């Protein structure tokens, strides 16, 4: 039995490298460890 193939048309804008980098700029995040979370929680409890 022959497989039926469907064709799709995709419409999307063409990006230059500069435009792509502007739209998908890398976000630098500071990662918190479990130790940092516990430290913040304990300091909150002591202050309250």
MOQUIZI-V739172 format. One record per run of one state. SS is the DSSP state (H for helix, E for strand, C for the rest). FROM is the first residue (numbers start at 1). TO is the last residue. If there is no record, write none. Layout:
<<SS:FROM:TO> <SS:FROM:TO>>
This chain:
<<C:1:16> <H:17:23> <C:24:33> <H:34:47> <C:48:48>>
